[in-house]
Amino acid sequence: MIKKALNHCSVPVIISAIGARKNGVPCTCPLCTSDRRSCVTTSEGVQLAKELGATYLELHTLNDFYIQKYFGGVLEYFMIQSLNQKSSEKMKKRKKTQKCHRVQPPQLEQPEKMPILKGEASHYDADLHNLLCCCQCADVAFYPEDLSTVVEAHKIILCSVSHLFMLLFEVKSPADIRDASIMRTAQSLFAVDVGAAFPPAPRGVPPCVPPVRVVVKDSVFCSCLPDILHFIYSGTPWEWVWLLVSHTADISWRGAFQWEQLEEDIKKKLKDPEKTEHVLEKVKCILKTPGKLSTVKDYRSHQIKRLYNTSLRLFFNTPVLADVIFKIQGATVPAHRAVLVARCEVMAAMFNGNYLEANSILVPVYGVSKDTFLSFLEYLYTDSCCPASILQAMSLLICAEMYQVMRLQHICELYIITQLQSMPSRELASTSLSIVSLLKKAKFHNSDCLSTWLLHFIATNYLIFSQKPEFQDLSVEERNFVEMHRWPSDLYLKQLADYRNYVHSQKCHCTVM
């Protein structure tokens, strides 16, 4: 009953316990001692105050001193709290009313996700291996001593792998090699001759480029030569790293399977452990780095380690072993047909079809600059490219599209996208680079992925590009696409303008913006 009555009353209620102790120990005064059974503990008083929503006080006696000290202070406290509560309720009601009538700031949506450009895996090793299988532009032929069979190969590939072949084809002199074991192996295995008694030159070689005919003196080694060449052309030995560990060496090369596969193929063919070991030792000596080891018997194991292709880089833009010369912008650029044919289908058709270039040493190039063409050739030789700028990457993309090298085209697309994405808004607004011009070139040269991405890029940065003169060069279809996917949207800009007008009309500061 007391609780129900107090719920409808706004007057502060105070419960007082006379003679109680805070620690719960009963009082020893005569009043409490005379009737100890009715003594109220501190915990009971606090619980009763909670149930009634009242304030609990403990007083030793009801005299003027305690009433003035405690009741006066409590009443003053309750009066202040009551006034603060009424003031707080009024403020809440006022804010709620204002919030209902105030214009809310617009919410900016997230921009659309940019298209994802997928790269293309490298097929560098497969290209060089296919070169051996099809024997296009072969410029060296290996024969046994009886000239019964022929195995065709390419000097540029063999020399990029082995110092022994560099010595054999006079790329390096014995003074450059300075390794007696390599020179002894070369003399015992091969003999170079250009005699007229040999069969016709391999197909794909221009008449003005005489083929190199090599007699293999070791009949056992010659019988395994096709397997050895497949091992060399598999992409494995483009980088050989010789690790000297406890006076032994580990051959570290690309590909984990090829060496074991070569061993198995030779064992099946020869079926003789001694002959198999003899051939494998010859292969090791052919692939030996001069001066690293005194004898091939010190080889302990074959540890595999994947490295980048850099051996062919040694022959990039050099006249050594070059069999074709490109004439471009008044300058000449030497190259090697075998590499070009292996890496570029357009050049493979050009040098092996019924075209003038098939039998010509000097080949003119039109439509690209010398620097761009050199970057293109560098990719063919090394499977990598590093454009210096967005414009150079676009020029290289155009060259790649001209010669139908799709992976290089994708690399250039990815470079352009990465550079534009990393460009700050302030730099993007002030740059003289025309994104619309890049868009036009990408469309013209069938770079669909890049052109789609550039349209999304313009739409995402609408406020920047819409202020540039080049924005007017967009076609109607492109303009419609940009307007449809623009960020921020036109609706958001209108809502933002309305909100700003409201803020200014209220003469208050916007806490959101």
Secondary structure by P-SEA (a helix, b strand, c coil): caaaaaaacccbbbbbbccccccccccccccccccccccccaaaaaaaaaaacbbbbbbccccaaaaaacaaaaaaaaaaaaaaaaaaaaaaaaaaaaaaaccccbbbbbccccbbbbbbccaaaaaaaaaaaacccccbbbbcccccbbbbbbaaaaaaccaaaaaaaccccccccccaaaaaaaaacbbbbbccccccccccccccbbbbbbbbccaaaaaaaaaaaaaaacccccbbbbbbcccccccccccccaaaaaaaaaaaacccaaaaaaaaaaaaaaacccccccccccccbbbbbbbccccccccccccccccbbbbcccbbbbbbaaaaaaccaaaaaaaccccccccccbbbbccccaaaaaaaaaaaaccbbbbccaaaaaaaaaaaaaacaaaaaaaaaaaaaaaaaaccaaaaacccccaaaaaaaaaaacaaaaaaaaaaaaaaaaaaaaaccccccccaaaaaaaaaaccccaaaaaaaaaaaaaaaaaccccccc
